[in-house]
């Protein structure tokens, strides 16, 4: 791992964060952990020379042909179909512009091919030094093969779950058919046989629909390109009608039914169905309302979501919300972990959010979540739509991404400090986080470029002076945002404040106002 020059100021990036500073103290252990996890560390200098970690040859299966010594040699090994995109990506990072992770095939001289996942970020050793690339790469060939197997086996996970939910309805349907058939057989010459046969036909149709719901999950389906949003919502409405728990009502709102949903819409439908089932299970004890909404939205600037940054563009937005107990704030960071569930004991688990998230990523969609204990949970799924005639209504708020402005963060709670640092960095600002008041004040004295400060309401100096008052000499009050767990913890004199829990959008709105004021 690189040696850090702490004496020189440099634009913030992940390698200067408090999280990395703590890991850097055990540099050799980190290097060993990286190697054991299958990742390979590499570096591209300003001269385009490449330096590889000691496990690179083994992990990338380069064999006796060795590793490329320069960026150009590395690009020649990347599959031609991906080469130009990889070249542009590396050149952008070498100019100091971060880029998202990428995946591409690499072909070695003996003809073998491996699939690599690459994470590359810009690094500047000193304030006047040229940009370099600091990266991690791993061989995902076996992982991709396993994912393909899981993709085909994935529907089996939900079959038992769906079947258990509709078994009661199916038993009722069969009872109706059996009872009406016995009446018809006992008195074939009765006056109104049509009434009995109509009841049998209706019950049979209902049974057919229930069986289709199981087959939808159990049987792999060919993707339908160009499906309309209204069609998908209509199918969801039909399937959910037979799955609703007692006391759970289903509300459907379709604002835009004509939106074209590109890609494999059947996979999207499966993900939405399981989000709805999760919502109904959350309300099975207390009852409530499941709301399914489809609308169109567009954003004029990128904004962060649970599945990455949502690019500029128009989207079909599918919202699945419930009035259940909600998800505790401390668990929100774990719900996308594979195998994790908020259910206890032997409760049915079906498709977890980790698998649903992977399905959505597969179809090019994004997902965000908003949940508060006692207020239910809302999932928003954004699907890119090529519809050029999109109306301008429901425009998302701009992402309010910063341009590297320095933001001071002061909080005694290390976990909260790290979370704030990640959120501020994701919004495009340069976070400088401190858990020591004196250290933070020294930074303010030596750095006149701070545009805002996020300060925990309980942060005080040793003599009891509130930290936000102590820094009034260096930052005006309207540049300070106080953070608290309740309104009672925020002084009345505060100009700007945020109450927990808050999300990226809330923080982005406040920072945009404070930084630009």
N, C-alpha and C positions, 0 to 999 in steps of 0.2 A: 504494500500500500504506500502511497506517496507520503513524503515528509512534509508537514505543514509549516509555513513560515508565518508565525503569528505576529511578527513585527510589522508586517506590511498589510495595509488595508486593501481589500479586494471586494468586488461585488459578491453579494451573498449567493451561495449555492449550497446544495445538500452537504458537501464535504466540509463546510464551515459551521454547520449547525451544532447545537449542543449535543444532539443525539450522536453525531459522528465524533465529536470531541471526547465523549465518554468512551466510545469504542476504541479510539486511537490510542488510549492509554494501555490497551492490551493488544497492540498491533499484531504481534505474531499469532496470538490466539485467533484474532479475526481472520488473518490470512489462512490459517488452518481450517477454520470453519467454512470459509468461502470455498476452499478446495474440496472439502468433504461433501459439500452440498452440490458439487458438480459445476459450479460457476468458475469461470476463468477470468482473472483480472488482466487487463491489457491497457496500454497507453500509446497514444499517437502523438508524437512531438510536432512542434511547429515545422520541422524539416520533413514531415510525413514519415519518419522512421517509426516502426512499431516495436514495442517491447511487451513480451508476453509473460504471464505468470508461469510458475514452474510446473503446473499441471496441465498446461495448454495442449501439448502434443497428445497426451493420453485422452483428455476429455473431448477434443475435437477430432480424434481419430485421424490425425494427419500422417501417421505412420513414418516410414523412413524418409519421406520427402520433406520433412521438417516444416517449420512454420514460416510464413511470409515475413520478410524483414522490413517491408515498406507498405504504405497504404495502397499503392498501385498494384503490388503483387497480391495483396489481399483481395482487392477488387476483381482481379483476374480469376480468382477462385470462386467468386460469387456467381450464381447462375445468371446468364446473360439477360434473362427476362427481368431480373431484379437489380442488375448492376448499375444502371443509370440512377435509379432511385436511391440506392445505397451511396453512390458517389455524391449526389446532391446533399444527402443527409449528413455525411461526414464533413463535407465542405462547410455546411451551415454551422455545425458544432464547432469547427475550427475557427469560425468567425465569432464565436461566443453566443450562439443561439441554441438553447436547449431543444431537443427533439424527443418525441415519444419513442418507446421501445419498438423494435422492428424484428421481423422474422424473415429469413430467406434461406434457400438451399445453398450449400457450399460443396463444390466438386473438387476433389483432390486429383493429383496427377495420374494415379492408378485407376481412375474412373469411379471410385467410391463417392457416394454423396451422403451428406448429413444435413439435417435441418438445424439451423442455429437461431436462438433468440438473443438479441443484442440490445444492451442498454448503454447508450453513449451520452455523456454530459460534458460540457465545456469546463476546462480547468485553466486558471491563470496562476502560475506560481508566484508572481509578484505583480504589483499594480502596473508596472511598465512592461511586463513580459508579454510575449505573444500567447494567444490562446492555444491550448493543447486539448486532447481528448482523453478523458478518463472513462474507462468502460468495463463492463462485465458481460460475458457471453457464455452461453451454455449450449450443449448438444441436446436438442429436444426430439431427436428422431424416434427414440423408443417411447417417449411421452406422447407424441402425436399418434403413434400406432395404438397405444393403450386408450387414448381418447376416442379414437375411431371405434374401438370395441365397446367402450362405455356408452358411446352415443347410440349404438344399436341396442345395447342392453338396458339403457336408461328407462324406456317406457315400462319395463317390467316392475320397476320400483313403485310405480303409481297404480298398477292394475289392482293390487289387493286393496289399496286405499279407496279407489273409486268404487270397486265392487262392494266393499263393506258399507259404503255410504248409500248405495242404491239397492242393496239386497232387500231391505224392508219394502221399498216401493215395488220392486219386481215381484215379491211374494204377494203383495196386494193385487197386482195385475193378474197374476195366475189364479188367485182365488176368485176374482170376478169372472174370468173366462170359464173356470171350472164350474162355478155356481150357475151362471147363466146357461151353460151348455147342458147341465143336468135338468134345469127347468124346461129347456127346449126339447130334450129327449123324453122327458116324462109326459109332456102334453104336446105332441107335434101338431095337433089340430087346433091349438088355442087361437083366440080371435086376433091377437096382435103379435105375431111372431117377429115382425120387423123390429119391434122395440128390443127384443132380446138379442137378435143378430146385430143390431146397431151397437149395443153395449159390448158385445163380444169383439166387434171390429175395432171399436175405440180403445178397448183394453189391449188388444193385440198391437195396435199402432203405438200405444204408449210403451209396451214392452219392447217393440222394435227400437224406439228412440233410446231407451235405457241401455240396450245392448250396443247401440252405436256409440254411446258415450264410453263404454269400456273399450270397444274396438279402436276408437280414436286414440286412446292412450297406448293400447297394447300393440297396434299394428303400425309399422313404419309407413309413412305416407309420402308420396312424391310432392315436392314443394310446388306451390302454385305461385307463379310470378304475376304481378299486376292485380292482385286481389284488392277489392275496395274495403275501406275501413268499415262501412256499414254492414257488409257481408260478414266480416269477422265478428263484429259485435252481435249480429243476429245469431250466429252459430253459438257464441258464448252464452247468449240469453237462453237459447234452447237447452244447452247442456246444463246450465246452472239451475234451471227450473226443477230438474229432477234430483239435484244434489242439496238443495237448501235444507238446513236443519230447522226443526220446529222453533218458532220464535224469531227466525232470521228472515227479514224481507230483502228483496233484491230491487234496486232502483237503477235504471239504465237511462243515460242521457247521451244522445248522439247529436252533436252540433254540426259535424261535417261527415256525411255518409259517403261522399264521392271521392275521398282521398285515396290515391293509389299507394298501396303498400308494396314496395319492391322486395325481391328476394323470396325466401322460403316462408310464406305466410303461415303454413301449417305449423312450423316450429314456433313462430311467434304466438300463434293461437294456443299452443300447448303451454308455453310459459305463462301467458295471461290466465289460462284456466287454472293453473296451479297457484298463482298469486291469489285468485279468487277463492280457491279451496282453503288456502292458508287463512284468509280473512274470515271465512265462515267458521273454521275450526276455532279461531280466536274468540268467537262469540257464541259457541255452542252451549255454554253454561248460562250466560246472562242474556242471550238474545241481542238483537240490534239490527242495524241496516248495513247491507253491502251495497256500495255505490260503484257503478261502472260508467265512466264518462269517456267520450271520444271527442277530441277537438283538434283544431290546428293551431300551431304556434310557430313563431319564428324568433330567432335571436340574432341580434346585430353584432354580438361579440361573444367569444367563447366563454363558457362558464363551467365550473366543476360539478361533476355528478359522482355518484357512488361507483360508476363504471368508467371513470376517466373524464377528460375534458370534452364537452359537447361542442363541436365546431359550429361556426356560423352557418345558418341555413334554415330551411323550413322543415317542420316535423309534424307528423301525426302524433298527438299526445294521448296516450291511453292512461287513465287514472283509475286505480283500484283502491278504494278506501273502506274502512270499517269503523264501527263505533265501539270496538272492543277495549280491552284494558291498556293497549299500547305497549311499547317496548321501553324498558328502563334505559335511561341515557347511557349508563355504564355498559350496556350490552350491545348498543348500536354498532360499536366497532368490531364485534365478533360475529354478527349474524351472517356474514358472507364467508365464514370459515367453513371449509368442507367438513361435513358431518356434524356441524354444530346445530343444536336445536334448543329452543326455549321450552319445549315440552319435557315433561318429567316422566319417569317410569317407563311403562310399555306403551305409552300413547303412540298412535300411528304417526309416522314421520314423513312418508312420501318423498316428494322432491324438495330438497332443501334449497335455500336461497342461493347457495353456492352453485348448484347445478342450474337453477333458473337463470342466474347471472351469466353462466357460460353459454346457455342457449341464446340469450339476448345478444351477447357479444358475437356469437356465431352469425346472427342475422344482421349485424351492424347497428343494433339498437343500444340505447343508453338507459340507465335507470337511476332514479333518485328516490330517497325515502325521507319522510317527515313523520316522526312519531313522538308523542308525549304521553307519559303515564296517565291513564284515566281519560284520555281524549282520543284514543284510537290511533290508527296508522294509515298513512297515505303513501302509495307507491305511484310514481310517475314513470311511464315508459315512453321514451322519445324514439320514434322511428323516422329516419330521413325519408322525405317524400319529394319526388321530382315535379309535383304539381306546380306548373308555372302560373296558374291563375289563382294562387293563394291570396286570400283576403288579408288585409293588414291587421285585423283585429286580434286580440289576445297576444300582443307582442310581449315577449319576455323582457323583463328588465335587463338592461345591459349588464354584462358580467362585472363591471367596475374593477377590472383588473388593473393593478398598478403598473408603473414603469420603473420599478426598482427603487422607489422612494424608501428611505430608512424609517423603520418603525421600532421603537423601543417597547419591550414587553417586560413587565415586572410582576412576578407571582412567586410566593413561597412554595406553592405546591408544584413539585417537579413534573408530575403527570399532566397537570393542567398546562404547565409551561410548554411542554413538548407538543401538546395538542394545538395550542395557540400558535406556536412557531410554524407547525406544518400548515395550518389554515392560512396564516398570513403569507407564507411562501407560495402556497397554491393560488392565492389571489394576485400574485405578481409583485409583492413588496419585498423589501429586504429586512427580515426580522433580526433583531438583536435582543436575545432573551437573557434575563438575569433572575436569579433567585436570591441575590444579596443586594440590599438597598444601596450600600456604600459603593459597591462595584458599579451599579447602574448609574449612580450620580457621577462617578469618575468618568464613565463613558459619555455622559451628557456634557460634561465640562470639556472633554477633549474632542467632541464631535458635534459641530454646529449644524449638521445636515439633517437632523431628525425632523420628520414631517408630522409625526404623531406618536403618542404613547398609549399603550394598553396597560392599565394598572389595576391589579386586584384591590378591591375595596378595603381588605384587611391588611394591606402592606403598610408597615410602619417602621420608622427608624428605632434605634435602641432607646432613645429618650421618649418614645411614644408619639413623636410627630408623624402624622400621616404622610406617606411617601408622595402623594399627589400634591400636597402643600409644599413639601421640601423641594420639588423640582419646578415650582412656579417661577423661579429665577431664570430657568433655562428654556421653558416651554410655556406659552400662554395657556390659560385654562381651557380655551376652546380647542386646543390640540390634544387634550388629555381625555381618554375614554376610560371611565371606571367600570370595572366588571364585578358583578356580585351574584350570589345565589338567590337573592330576594331583593325587593325594592327597599326593604328596611335596612339593608346593608349598604345602600348607596347614599352618600351625603346629599342633603338638599341643594348644596351649592354646585353640584356637578352639572357641567354644561352638556356632556354626552355620557350615556351609560348603556350597558348591555346586561340583561338579566339572563342567567342560565335557565334552561338550555337555549343556545342559539346555534344557527347553522352558518354555512359559508355565505349565503345570500344576506343574512342579517349583518354579519361582520363586514362583508364587502360594502354594503350600503353605508354603514357608519364610517368606515375608513375613507371611502370616496368623499364623503361630506367633510370630514376632518382634514384630510390631506389637501384637498383643493380649496379649503377656506382660507 
